[in-house]
C-alpha cells in the first residue's frame, strides 16, 4: 500500500506537469491567434475604408489586405511595397493591351497570355518578394480584364477606369494591412537575421579553426558539416528580405547584407581548400603549416562554438570582431612561410578571415547600420539557369491560352472568372518549381472548403447582420481561426488560401446581394479555374530537383571552361557572384557533394583569374595557358602536369630574388588548383552524370 505522502507527491507532480503543458500550449497558440486577429482587423479596416470611399468593388480591398497580411511585420511591409509596384505595372499593362487591341479579340487574348508568360519568366529569374511583384503584374492584368471581357472574349468597357478602380482598391488593402501590422507587431526579423548570421559565422569560424586542431580521422565529419553549411548560408535570402521589409535603413543599403552572404561563401571555399590540403600533406608538414597559421588566429575565433550561447556573445560586439578578423587576415598574409604548403594554408585562412569580416560587417549592419562599411558597387543580376524561366513562361502561356479557348468554345458566362484564377495560380506558383503542383492542389482543396464556409456566411449569417459591426463579427467567425491555423506548420498553405479567398467568394459590395445562383456560378468559376491550373501544372511539370542540380553543375563547368580560355577578361568578383547565385538556388534536396563541387569550381576559377594576372611576372605564361587549355578541353590530368611544370619553373633558384614571397604565393595558388583538379577531376572532366 502506498503512503499518503507519496500519493500527495504524485498528485502534486501530476498537477504541476499539467500546468506546465497548459502553459506551453498557451505560449504556442498565442502567436497564431494574434495573427488571426491581425488578419481579421486588416480585412475589416480595408472593407470599412472601401465602403466609406464608395469604391466600386470593396472585395478586392479586403482580399488584398488578407493576402498582404503575413505572420511577421517585415514580410508584410516588404510584400506590401512589392505588391503595390506589381499592381501598378499590371494595371498599366492591361490599359496598353486594350488600347492596342481594342477591336481585335484574338490579339487581345493572345496579348494577355503573352503578358502573363512574360511576367512568369521574370518572376522565375527574381527571388522572394521581387518575384512576387513580377507575378502580381501578370495576374493583375487578368483581374482587370475579367471585368471587361464580353461573352466570348475581347476588350470592352472603360478599361482605364477599371484599372484605376482595381489599383485603388488593391492599394487600400495594402495600406490597411501595413497599418494594422505596424501598429500591433514591433517586428523580429532583424533579430532573427542577426541570430542566424551570428550562428553561421560562429559555425564557419569553429570549423576553420578545428581544421587546424582536429586529427585527420575527423576529416569526413568536418566535410559533411561544411557542405551542410553551404545549404544553410544559401537559405539566408528569405530572412534578409523580411528584415529589409522592417527597416528603411536596411533597405537603402541592402548590398551590405548580400556582401555578408558572399563573405560566408568565400570563407567556406577557403576552409575547403585548407582542409583538403592539410588532409593530403604528410603529418609532420600538415602540423607545421596548421600550427603556424593557428598561432596568428586569436583565441576568440578558436572558440567560435555554437554551444553555450557563444554565437549570441559574438553578436554583442560585431564591430570589434570585424576589426579583429581584418587584422588577423593581414597578419596571416604577412606570415613568413617556408614552403608553398605553409603559404597556401596561411593565405586561405586569411581569405576566410576576410570573408568572416564581411559577415561581421553584415551583423553590425543589422545591429547599427551607421557603423557598417559599404562598398559602393552596383549588384549585377546573374541568372543561374535560363531554362526554368522559359519552361514556366511556356506553361503559363499554354494554360491561359487553353482556358481562353475553352471559354470561347463553351461561351460559359463565368468563364472570365475561371480564366482569371487559372492565370493567378499558374503565374504565382510556377516559379516554385517542384512545389508548384502541391501548392496548387492545396489551393484547389482550400477553395472547395472555403466555398462551403462562404455559403454558410452568405446565406445564414450575413443576412441577419444589418450593421458594419455585425458584418465584421461574421467575418471574424471565419478569419480568426483560419488566420491562426495558417500561422502554424501543419497545412498552413491551405488555410492561408482559405483566408485569402473568403472575400472574393462573399462578393463584398457596398450593397450586399445574397443571390444563390450568382454565388454558385462565381464559386464554380473560381474552383474550376483553380483546378484547371493545378491540372496544367501536373501535366507540364518543372525540371526535377535532380535535373536542376545537374544543370547548375553543368553550366558552372561550362563557364569554368570559358573562363580558362579567356581568363584575361575576367574579374574575380564577377566570377564569385555568378557561382554564389548558383549556390543560392541549389535545391535543398541536392546531394551535399554537389554543393562541394560548386564550391570547388568557385575556388578554381578564382585562382585561375589571380594567377593569370601575374603569369608574365614570373615567366609562366606558356605553362599556365597550356594548363588552362587542358581545363577547357576537360583534361584535368594534363592540366595538372602543366601546372607542375609551372611550379618547377617557379622553384628555379634565383640569387637575391626580391620576389621570393610573391613567388611562393604563386606556387601556393598552383598547389590549390592542382588539388582541386585532382580531387574533383570527374566533375571537371564531365565524367559525372
C-alpha positions as CSV (number, residue, x, y, z in Angstrom):
1,X,0.0,0.0,0.0
2,X,1.4,3.4,-0.9
3,X,1.7,6.0,1.7
4,X,-0.5,9.1,1.8
5,X,2.6,11.3,1.5
6,X,3.7,9.6,-1.7
7,X,0.2,9.9,-3.1
8,X,0.2,13.6,-2.4
9,X,3.6,13.9,-4.1
10,X,2.3,12.1,-7.2
11,X,-0.8,14.3,-7.2
12,X,1.3,17.5,-6.9
13,X,3.7,16.3,-9.6
14,X,0.7,15.5,-12.0
15,X,-0.9,18.9,-11.3
16,X,2.5,20.6,-12.0
17,X,3.0,18.7,-15.2
18,X,-0.5,19.5,-16.4
19,X,0.1,23.2,-15.6
20,X,3.4,23.1,-17.4
21,X,1.7,21.5,-20.5
22,X,-1.1,24.1,-20.4
23,X,1.4,27.0,-20.2
24,X,3.4,25.5,-23.1
25,X,0.3,25.2,-25.2
26,X,-0.8,28.8,-24.4
27,X,2.6,30.1,-25.5
28,X,2.5,28.0,-28.7
29,X,-1.0,29.2,-29.6
30,X,-0.5,32.9,-28.6
31,X,1.3,33.9,-31.8
32,X,-1.1,32.1,-34.2
33,X,-4.2,33.6,-32.5
34,X,-2.7,37.1,-32.6
35,X,-2.0,36.7,-36.3
36,X,-5.6,35.6,-36.8
37,X,-6.8,38.7,-35.0
38,X,-4.5,40.9,-37.1
39,X,-5.8,39.3,-40.3
40,X,-9.4,39.9,-39.3
41,X,-8.6,43.6,-38.3
42,X,-6.8,44.2,-41.6
43,X,-9.8,42.8,-43.7
44,X,-12.3,44.8,-41.6
45,X,-10.4,48.0,-41.9
46,X,-10.0,47.6,-45.6
47,X,-13.7,46.8,-46.0
48,X,-14.6,49.9,-43.9
49,X,-12.5,52.2,-46.0
50,X,-13.7,50.8,-49.2
51,X,-17.3,51.3,-48.1
52,X,-16.6,54.8,-46.9
53,X,-14.8,55.8,-50.1
54,X,-17.6,54.1,-52.1
55,X,-15.2,52.1,-54.2
56,X,-16.7,50.1,-57.0
57,X,-15.6,46.6,-55.7
58,X,-14.6,46.5,-51.9
59,X,-14.0,42.8,-52.4
60,X,-10.5,43.5,-53.8
61,X,-9.6,45.8,-51.0
62,X,-10.5,43.1,-48.4
63,X,-8.8,40.4,-50.5
64,X,-5.6,42.4,-50.8
65,X,-5.5,43.1,-47.1
66,X,-5.8,39.3,-46.4
67,X,-3.1,38.5,-49.0
68,X,-0.7,41.2,-47.8
69,X,-1.0,40.3,-44.1
70,X,1.8,38.0,-43.1
71,X,2.8,36.4,-39.8
72,X,5.8,38.8,-39.5
73,X,5.9,42.6,-39.8
74,X,8.9,42.6,-42.1
75,X,7.3,40.2,-44.5
76,X,4.1,42.2,-44.5
77,X,5.7,45.5,-45.2
78,X,8.1,44.1,-47.8
79,X,5.2,42.2,-49.5
80,X,3.1,45.4,-49.4
81,X,5.6,47.5,-51.2
82,X,6.3,45.0,-53.9
83,X,2.6,44.3,-54.3
84,X,1.9,48.0,-54.9
85,X,4.6,48.1,-57.6
86,X,3.3,44.9,-59.3
87,X,-0.3,46.2,-59.2
88,X,0.6,49.5,-60.8
89,X,2.6,47.8,-63.5
90,X,-0.1,45.2,-64.2
91,X,-2.8,48.0,-64.4
92,X,-0.7,50.0,-66.9
93,X,-0.1,46.8,-69.0
94,X,-3.7,46.0,-69.4
95,X,-4.5,49.6,-70.4
96,X,-1.8,49.4,-73.1
97,X,-3.0,46.0,-74.3
98,X,-6.6,47.2,-74.6
99,X,-5.6,50.3,-76.5
100,X,-3.5,48.2,-78.9
101,X,-6.2,45.5,-79.5
102,X,-9.5,47.3,-78.9
103,X,-11.2,45.7,-81.9
104,X,-9.1,42.5,-82.1
105,X,-10.4,39.7,-79.9
106,X,-7.6,37.2,-80.9
107,X,-4.9,39.8,-80.4
108,X,-6.3,40.9,-77.1
109,X,-6.5,37.4,-75.6
110,X,-3.1,36.4,-77.0
111,X,-1.5,39.5,-75.7
112,X,-3.0,38.8,-72.2
113,X,-1.4,35.3,-72.4
114,X,1.9,36.6,-73.6
115,X,2.0,39.2,-70.8
116,X,1.3,36.6,-68.2
117,X,4.1,34.4,-69.6
118,X,6.5,37.3,-69.7
119,X,5.7,38.1,-66.0
120,X,6.1,34.5,-65.1
121,X,9.5,34.5,-66.9
122,X,10.7,37.5,-64.9
123,X,9.2,36.1,-61.6
124,X,11.3,32.9,-62.1
125,X,14.5,35.0,-62.6
126,X,13.9,37.1,-59.5
127,X,13.7,35.9,-55.9
128,X,11.5,36.4,-52.9
129,X,9.2,39.4,-52.9
130,X,10.6,40.8,-56.1
131,X,9.5,37.6,-57.8
132,X,6.0,38.1,-56.2
133,X,5.8,41.6,-57.7
134,X,6.5,40.3,-61.2
135,X,3.9,37.6,-60.8
136,X,1.4,40.1,-59.5
137,X,1.9,42.3,-62.5
138,X,0.9,39.4,-64.6
139,X,-2.3,38.4,-62.9
140,X,-3.4,42.0,-62.1
141,X,-3.9,42.4,-65.8
142,X,-6.0,39.2,-65.8
143,X,-8.1,40.5,-62.9
144,X,-8.8,43.8,-64.6
145,X,-9.5,42.0,-67.9
146,X,-12.1,39.8,-66.1
147,X,-14.4,42.8,-65.6
148,X,-14.3,44.0,-69.3
149,X,-14.4,40.8,-71.3
150,X,-17.6,40.1,-73.2
151,X,-19.3,36.7,-73.6
152,X,-16.7,35.3,-76.0
153,X,-13.6,37.5,-75.3
154,X,-12.3,40.8,-76.5
155,X,-11.9,44.2,-74.9
156,X,-15.0,46.0,-73.7
157,X,-15.9,48.8,-71.3
158,X,-13.8,51.6,-69.9
159,X,-10.5,49.8,-69.2
160,X,-8.8,52.9,-67.9
161,X,-11.4,53.5,-65.1
162,X,-11.4,49.7,-64.4
163,X,-7.7,49.7,-64.0
164,X,-7.8,52.8,-61.7
165,X,-10.6,51.3,-59.6
166,X,-8.9,47.9,-59.2
167,X,-5.5,49.5,-58.4
168,X,-7.1,51.9,-55.9
169,X,-8.9,49.1,-54.1
170,X,-5.8,47.0,-54.0
171,X,-3.7,49.9,-52.7
172,X,-6.3,50.5,-49.9
173,X,-5.9,46.8,-48.9
174,X,-2.1,47.1,-48.9
175,X,-2.1,50.2,-46.7
176,X,-4.6,48.7,-44.3
177,X,-2.7,45.5,-43.7
178,X,0.5,47.5,-43.3
179,X,-1.1,49.9,-40.7
180,X,-2.6,47.0,-38.7
181,X,0.7,45.0,-38.6
182,X,2.9,48.1,-37.9
183,X,0.6,49.1,-35.0
184,X,0.4,45.7,-33.4
185,X,3.8,44.0,-34.2
186,X,7.1,45.6,-33.5
187,X,8.9,43.0,-35.7
188,X,11.5,40.4,-35.0
189,X,13.0,39.7,-38.4
190,X,16.1,41.9,-37.7
191,X,16.8,39.9,-34.5
192,X,16.2,36.6,-36.3
193,X,18.6,37.6,-39.1
194,X,21.2,38.8,-36.7
195,X,21.0,35.5,-34.8
196,X,21.3,33.4,-38.0
197,X,24.3,35.4,-39.3
198,X,26.0,35.1,-35.8
199,X,25.3,31.4,-35.6
200,X,26.6,30.7,-39.2
201,X,29.7,32.9,-38.7
202,X,30.4,31.0,-35.4
203,X,30.0,27.7,-37.2
204,X,32.3,28.6,-40.0
205,X,35.0,30.0,-37.6
206,X,34.7,26.9,-35.5
207,X,35.1,24.6,-38.5
208,X,38.1,26.5,-39.8
209,X,40.0,26.6,-36.5
210,X,39.2,23.0,-35.7
211,X,40.6,22.0,-39.1
212,X,44.0,23.1,-37.7
213,X,43.5,21.2,-34.5
214,X,41.4,18.0,-35.3
215,X,43.1,14.7,-36.3
216,X,42.7,13.6,-39.8
217,X,40.3,10.9,-38.8
218,X,37.7,13.6,-38.4
219,X,38.1,14.8,-41.9
220,X,34.9,13.3,-43.3
221,X,32.8,14.6,-40.4
222,X,34.1,18.1,-41.0
223,X,33.5,17.8,-44.7
224,X,29.8,16.9,-44.1
225,X,29.5,19.9,-41.7
226,X,31.0,22.2,-44.3
227,X,28.7,21.0,-47.0
228,X,25.6,21.4,-44.8
229,X,26.7,25.0,-44.0
230,X,26.7,25.7,-47.7
231,X,22.9,25.0,-47.7
232,X,22.4,27.0,-44.5
233,X,24.1,30.1,-45.9
234,X,22.0,29.8,-49.2
235,X,18.8,29.8,-47.0
236,X,19.6,33.3,-45.6
237,X,18.0,35.1,-48.6
238,X,14.3,35.0,-47.4
239,X,15.3,36.1,-43.9
240,X,17.2,39.0,-45.4
241,X,14.2,40.0,-47.4
242,X,12.0,40.0,-44.3
243,X,14.5,42.1,-42.3
244,X,14.7,44.6,-45.2
245,X,11.0,45.0,-45.0
246,X,11.1,46.1,-41.4
247,X,13.7,48.8,-41.8
248,X,14.2,51.5,-44.4
249,X,17.9,51.8,-43.3
250,X,18.5,48.1,-44.3
251,X,16.5,48.5,-47.5
252,X,18.6,51.5,-48.6
253,X,21.9,49.7,-48.2
254,X,20.9,46.0,-48.7
255,X,24.1,45.4,-50.6
256,X,25.9,45.1,-47.3
257,X,23.8,42.1,-46.4
258,X,24.5,40.4,-49.7
259,X,28.2,41.0,-49.1
260,X,27.8,39.2,-45.8
261,X,26.4,36.2,-47.5
262,X,29.1,36.3,-50.1
263,X,31.7,36.6,-47.3
264,X,30.3,33.4,-45.7
265,X,30.5,31.6,-49.1
266,X,34.1,32.8,-49.5
267,X,35.1,31.6,-46.0
268,X,33.6,28.2,-46.8
269,X,35.5,28.0,-50.1
270,X,38.8,28.9,-48.3
271,X,38.1,26.4,-45.5
272,X,37.6,23.7,-48.1
273,X,40.9,24.4,-49.8
274,X,42.7,24.5,-46.4
275,X,41.1,21.2,-45.2
276,X,41.8,19.3,-48.4
277,X,45.4,20.5,-48.5
278,X,46.1,19.6,-44.8
279,X,44.5,16.2,-45.3
280,X,46.8,15.4,-48.3
281,X,50.0,16.5,-46.6
282,X,52.2,14.2,-44.5
283,X,51.5,14.5,-40.8
284,X,54.7,16.5,-39.9
285,X,54.2,19.1,-42.7
286,X,50.5,19.3,-42.0
287,X,51.2,20.0,-38.3
288,X,53.8,22.7,-39.1
289,X,51.5,24.5,-41.5
290,X,48.5,24.3,-39.2
291,X,50.4,25.4,-36.2
292,X,51.9,28.4,-37.9
293,X,48.5,29.7,-39.1
294,X,46.8,28.9,-35.9
295,X,49.3,30.9,-33.9
296,X,48.1,34.1,-35.6
297,X,44.4,33.5,-35.1
298,X,43.1,35.0,-31.8
299,X,41.5,32.8,-29.2
300,X,38.0,34.2,-29.6
301,X,37.9,32.7,-33.2
302,X,39.2,29.4,-32.0
303,X,36.3,29.2,-29.5
304,X,33.7,30.1,-32.1
305,X,31.4,27.3,-30.9
306,X,27.6,27.0,-31.2
307,X,27.2,25.7,-27.7
308,X,26.7,27.8,-24.6
309,X,25.3,30.9,-26.5
310,X,28.7,31.8,-28.0
311,X,27.0,33.0,-31.2
312,X,24.9,35.4,-29.1
313,X,28.0,36.6,-27.4
314,X,29.6,37.3,-30.7
315,X,26.5,39.3,-31.8
316,X,27.0,41.6,-28.8
317,X,30.2,43.2,-30.3
318,X,30.4,42.7,-34.0
319,X,32.5,45.9,-34.5
320,X,35.4,44.5,-32.5
321,X,35.2,41.2,-34.2
322,X,35.2,42.8,-37.7
323,X,38.3,44.7,-36.9
324,X,39.9,41.6,-35.3
325,X,39.0,39.5,-38.4
326,X,40.6,42.0,-40.8
327,X,43.7,42.4,-38.6
328,X,44.1,38.6,-38.5
329,X,43.7,38.4,-42.2
330,X,46.5,40.9,-42.8
331,X,48.7,39.2,-40.2
332,X,48.2,35.9,-42.0
333,X,49.1,37.4,-45.3
334,X,52.4,38.7,-43.8
335,X,53.1,35.5,-42.0
336,X,56.6,34.1,-43.1
337,X,56.3,30.8,-44.9
338,X,59.0,28.1,-45.5
339,X,57.2,26.3,-48.3
340,X,54.1,26.5,-50.6
341,X,52.0,24.5,-48.2
342,X,52.5,26.9,-45.3
343,X,51.9,29.8,-47.7
344,X,48.7,28.2,-49.0
345,X,47.3,27.5,-45.5
346,X,48.1,31.0,-44.3
347,X,46.6,32.7,-47.4
348,X,43.5,30.6,-47.4
349,X,43.0,31.3,-43.7
350,X,43.4,35.0,-44.5
351,X,40.7,34.8,-47.2
352,X,38.4,33.0,-44.8
353,X,39.0,35.8,-42.2
354,X,38.2,38.5,-44.7
355,X,35.0,36.6,-45.6
356,X,34.2,36.4,-41.9
357,X,34.9,40.2,-41.7
358,X,32.2,40.8,-44.3
359,X,29.8,38.6,-42.3
360,X,30.6,40.6,-39.1
361,X,30.0,43.8,-41.1
362,X,26.6,42.4,-42.1
363,X,25.9,41.6,-38.4
364,X,27.0,45.1,-37.4
365,X,24.7,46.5,-40.1
366,X,21.7,44.6,-38.7
367,X,22.5,46.0,-35.2
368,X,23.5,49.6,-36.2
369,X,23.6,50.5,-39.9
370,X,25.6,53.6,-39.2
371,X,28.7,51.7,-38.1
372,X,28.8,49.3,-41.1
373,X,31.2,49.7,-44.0
374,X,29.8,49.7,-47.5
375,X,31.5,49.3,-50.9
376,X,29.7,51.4,-53.5
377,X,29.1,48.7,-56.1
378,X,26.1,48.0,-58.3
379,X,24.9,44.5,-57.9
380,X,24.7,42.6,-61.2
381,X,21.8,40.2,-61.9
382,X,23.2,36.7,-62.6
383,X,20.7,34.2,-63.8
384,X,21.7,30.7,-62.6
385,X,19.9,28.8,-65.4
386,X,17.8,30.2,-68.2
387,X,15.8,27.0,-68.9
388,X,13.4,27.1,-65.9
389,X,12.2,30.6,-66.7
390,X,11.4,29.5,-70.3
391,X,9.6,26.4,-69.2
392,X,7.5,28.4,-66.8
393,X,6.7,31.0,-69.4
394,X,5.6,28.3,-71.8
395,X,3.5,26.6,-69.2
396,X,1.8,29.9,-68.3
397,X,1.1,30.8,-72.0
398,X,-0.4,27.3,-72.7
399,X,-2.6,27.4,-69.5
400,X,-4.0,30.9,-70.1
401,X,-4.4,30.2,-73.9
402,X,-6.3,26.9,-73.3
403,X,-8.5,28.4,-70.6
404,X,-9.4,31.2,-73.1
405,X,-10.1,28.7,-75.9
406,X,-12.4,26.6,-73.7
407,X,-14.3,29.7,-72.7
408,X,-14.8,30.8,-76.2
409,X,-16.0,27.3,-77.2
410,X,-18.4,26.8,-74.3
411,X,-19.5,30.5,-74.0
412,X,-19.8,29.9,-70.3
413,X,-20.9,33.2,-68.6
414,X,-18.4,32.7,-65.7
415,X,-15.5,31.7,-68.0
416,X,-13.8,35.0,-67.4
417,X,-13.6,34.3,-63.7
418,X,-12.1,30.8,-64.4
419,X,-9.5,32.3,-66.8
420,X,-8.5,34.9,-64.1
421,X,-8.0,32.3,-61.3
422,X,-6.2,29.9,-63.7
423,X,-3.9,32.8,-64.5
424,X,-3.4,33.7,-60.9
425,X,-2.5,30.1,-59.9
426,X,-0.2,29.3,-62.8
427,X,1.7,32.6,-62.7
428,X,2.0,32.7,-58.9
429,X,3.1,29.1,-58.4
430,X,5.2,28.3,-61.5
431,X,8.4,29.8,-60.0
432,X,8.1,27.4,-57.0
433,X,9.5,24.5,-59.1
434,X,8.5,21.1,-57.7
435,X,6.3,22.7,-55.0
436,X,4.1,24.3,-57.7
437,X,1.7,21.4,-58.1
438,X,1.3,20.5,-54.4
439,X,0.6,24.2,-53.7
440,X,-1.9,24.5,-56.5
441,X,-3.6,21.3,-55.3
442,X,-3.8,22.7,-51.7
443,X,-5.2,25.8,-53.2
444,X,-7.9,23.8,-55.0
445,X,-8.9,21.9,-51.9
446,X,-8.9,25.1,-49.9
447,X,-11.2,26.7,-52.4
448,X,-13.7,23.9,-52.1
449,X,-13.7,24.2,-48.3
450,X,-13.9,27.9,-48.2
451,X,-16.7,27.9,-50.7
452,X,-18.7,25.9,-48.2
453,X,-17.9,28.3,-45.3
454,X,-18.6,31.3,-47.5
455,X,-22.0,29.8,-48.4
456,X,-22.9,29.4,-44.8
457,X,-21.9,33.0,-44.1
458,X,-23.6,34.4,-47.2
459,X,-27.0,32.7,-46.7
460,X,-27.2,32.0,-43.0
461,X,-25.2,34.6,-41.0
462,X,-24.7,37.8,-43.1
463,X,-28.4,38.4,-44.0
464,X,-29.1,38.8,-40.3
465,X,-26.3,41.4,-39.8
466,X,-27.6,44.9,-40.6
467,X,-24.6,46.9,-39.3
468,X,-20.9,47.0,-40.2
469,X,-20.1,45.8,-36.7
470,X,-22.3,42.7,-37.3
471,X,-20.7,42.2,-40.7
472,X,-17.2,42.4,-39.1
473,X,-18.1,39.9,-36.4
474,X,-19.4,37.5,-39.0
475,X,-16.1,37.8,-40.9
476,X,-14.2,37.2,-37.6
477,X,-16.0,33.8,-37.2
478,X,-14.1,32.5,-40.2
479,X,-11.0,34.8,-40.5
480,X,-9.6,34.5,-36.9
481,X,-9.5,30.6,-36.8
482,X,-8.3,30.5,-40.4
483,X,-5.5,33.0,-39.7
484,X,-4.5,31.1,-36.6
485,X,-4.4,27.8,-38.4
486,X,-2.3,29.4,-41.3
487,X,0.3,30.6,-38.8
488,X,1.1,27.0,-37.6
489,X,3.2,24.5,-39.5
490,X,0.5,21.9,-40.4
491,X,-1.0,22.5,-43.8
492,X,-0.6,26.3,-43.4
493,X,-0.8,26.9,-47.1
494,X,-4.3,25.5,-47.5
495,X,-5.6,27.6,-44.5
496,X,-3.9,30.7,-45.9
497,X,-5.6,30.1,-49.2
498,X,-9.0,29.8,-47.5
499,X,-8.4,33.1,-45.6
500,X,-7.4,34.9,-48.9
501,X,-10.4,33.8,-50.9
502,X,-13.2,34.3,-48.4
503,X,-13.8,37.9,-49.6
504,X,-14.0,37.1,-53.3
505,X,-16.5,34.3,-52.7
506,X,-18.6,36.5,-50.4
507,X,-18.6,39.2,-53.1
508,X,-18.4,42.1,-50.7
509,X,-20.2,45.1,-52.2
510,X,-21.4,48.5,-51.0
511,X,-24.9,47.0,-51.1
512,X,-24.7,43.2,-50.3
513,X,-26.8,41.0,-52.6
514,X,-27.5,37.4,-51.4
515,X,-28.2,35.6,-54.7
516,X,-27.7,31.9,-54.6
517,X,-27.3,31.4,-58.4
518,X,-24.8,34.2,-58.6
519,X,-22.8,32.8,-55.6
520,X,-22.6,29.3,-57.0
521,X,-21.7,30.5,-60.5
522,X,-19.0,32.7,-59.1
523,X,-17.7,29.9,-56.8
524,X,-17.8,27.4,-59.8
525,X,-15.7,29.8,-61.9
526,X,-13.1,30.2,-59.2
527,X,-12.9,26.5,-58.3
528,X,-12.8,25.3,-62.0
529,X,-10.1,27.9,-62.9
530,X,-8.1,26.8,-59.9
531,X,-8.5,23.1,-60.7
532,X,-7.6,23.7,-64.4
533,X,-4.3,25.5,-63.4
534,X,-3.4,22.6,-61.0
535,X,-4.1,20.1,-63.8
536,X,-1.8,22.0,-66.2
537,X,1.0,22.3,-63.5
538,X,0.7,18.5,-63.2
539,X,0.7,17.9,-67.0
540,X,3.6,20.3,-67.7
541,X,5.9,19.6,-64.7
542,X,9.0,21.7,-64.0
543,X,12.5,20.3,-64.0
544,X,13.1,17.9,-61.2
545,X,15.4,18.9,-58.3
546,X,18.0,16.3,-59.5
547,X,17.8,17.7,-63.1
548,X,18.1,21.3,-61.8
549,X,21.2,20.4,-59.7
550,X,22.7,18.6,-62.7
551,X,22.2,21.6,-64.9
552,X,23.6,24.0,-62.4
553,X,26.8,21.9,-62.2
554,X,27.0,21.5,-66.0
555,X,26.5,25.3,-66.5
556,X,29.2,26.0,-63.9
557,X,31.6,23.6,-65.6
558,X,30.9,25.2,-69.0
559,X,31.5,28.7,-67.5
560,X,34.8,27.4,-66.0
561,X,36.0,26.2,-69.3
562,X,35.2,29.5,-70.9
563,X,37.0,31.3,-68.1
564,X,40.0,29.1,-68.6
565,X,40.1,30.0,-72.3
566,X,39.6,33.8,-71.6
567,X,40.9,34.5,-68.1
568,X,42.4,37.8,-69.1
569,X,39.0,39.5,-69.5
570,X,37.5,38.1,-66.2
571,X,37.1,39.8,-62.8
572,X,37.2,37.8,-59.5
573,X,34.1,39.4,-58.1
574,X,32.0,38.7,-61.3
575,X,33.1,35.1,-61.2
576,X,32.3,34.8,-57.5
577,X,28.9,36.4,-57.8
578,X,28.0,34.1,-60.7
579,X,28.7,31.0,-58.6
580,X,27.1,32.5,-55.5
581,X,23.9,32.9,-57.5
582,X,24.0,29.2,-58.4
583,X,24.8,28.1,-54.8
584,X,21.8,30.2,-53.6
585,X,19.3,28.3,-55.9
586,X,20.8,24.8,-55.5
587,X,17.8,22.6,-54.4
588,X,17.7,21.7,-50.7
589,X,17.4,18.0,-51.8
590,X,20.6,18.2,-53.8
591,X,23.5,15.9,-52.7
592,X,25.9,17.6,-50.4
593,X,28.7,16.6,-52.8
594,X,27.1,18.7,-55.5
595,X,27.4,21.8,-53.3
596,X,31.0,20.9,-52.7
597,X,31.6,20.7,-56.5
598,X,30.2,24.2,-57.0
599,X,32.4,25.5,-54.2
600,X,35.5,23.8,-55.8
601,X,34.6,25.4,-59.1
602,X,34.3,28.8,-57.3
603,X,37.8,28.3,-55.8
604,X,39.4,27.1,-59.0
605,X,38.0,29.9,-61.1
606,X,39.2,32.5,-58.6
607,X,42.7,31.1,-58.6
608,X,42.8,31.0,-62.4
609,X,42.0,34.7,-62.6
610,X,44.5,35.7,-59.9
611,X,47.3,33.6,-61.4
612,X,46.6,34.9,-64.9
613,X,47.4,38.4,-63.7
614,X,50.9,37.5,-62.5
615,X,51.9,34.9,-65.1
616,X,54.1,37.3,-67.1
617,X,55.8,38.5,-63.9
618,X,57.3,35.0,-63.3
619,X,57.5,33.8,-66.9
620,X,55.0,31.0,-66.5
621,X,52.5,32.3,-69.1
622,X,53.1,29.5,-71.6
623,X,52.8,26.7,-69.0
624,X,49.7,28.3,-67.5
625,X,48.0,28.8,-70.8
626,X,48.6,25.2,-71.8
627,X,47.2,24.1,-68.4
628,X,44.1,26.3,-69.0
629,X,43.7,24.9,-72.5
630,X,43.6,21.4,-70.9
631,X,41.0,22.6,-68.4
632,X,38.9,24.0,-71.3
633,X,39.3,20.6,-73.1
634,X,38.2,18.6,-69.9
635,X,41.6,17.1,-69.4
636,X,42.3,17.6,-65.8
637,X,45.2,15.2,-65.7
638,X,47.1,17.0,-68.4
639,X,46.3,20.4,-66.8
640,X,47.8,19.2,-63.5
641,X,51.0,18.2,-65.4
642,X,51.4,21.7,-66.9
643,X,50.7,23.2,-63.5
644,X,53.5,21.1,-62.1
645,X,55.7,22.3,-64.9
646,X,54.8,25.9,-63.9
647,X,55.6,25.1,-60.3
648,X,59.0,23.7,-61.3
649,X,59.7,27.0,-63.2
650,X,58.9,28.9,-60.0
651,X,61.3,26.7,-57.9
652,X,64.3,27.5,-60.0
653,X,66.9,29.2,-57.7
654,X,67.4,32.9,-58.2
655,X,70.0,34.7,-56.3
656,X,68.8,37.6,-54.2
657,X,65.3,37.2,-55.5
658,X,63.2,40.3,-54.4
659,X,60.0,38.5,-55.4
660,X,60.6,35.4,-53.3
661,X,57.4,35.9,-51.2
662,X,55.2,36.6,-54.2
663,X,56.8,33.6,-56.0
664,X,55.9,31.4,-53.0
665,X,52.3,32.7,-53.0
666,X,52.1,31.9,-56.8
667,X,53.2,28.3,-56.0
668,X,50.6,28.1,-53.3
669,X,47.9,29.0,-55.8
670,X,49.2,26.5,-58.3
671,X,49.0,23.9,-55.5
672,X,45.4,24.8,-54.7
673,X,44.5,24.4,-58.4
674,X,46.2,21.1,-58.7
675,X,44.4,19.7,-55.7
676,X,41.0,20.9,-56.9
677,X,41.6,19.4,-60.3
678,X,42.8,16.1,-58.8
679,X,40.1,15.8,-56.2
680,X,37.2,16.8,-58.5
681,X,38.6,15.5,-61.8
682,X,35.4,13.5,-62.6
683,X,33.3,16.6,-62.3
684,X,35.6,19.0,-64.1
685,X,36.1,16.5,-67.0
686,X,32.4,15.8,-67.3
687,X,32.5,12.1,-66.3
688,X,29.8,12.5,-63.7
689,X,26.2,12.3,-64.8
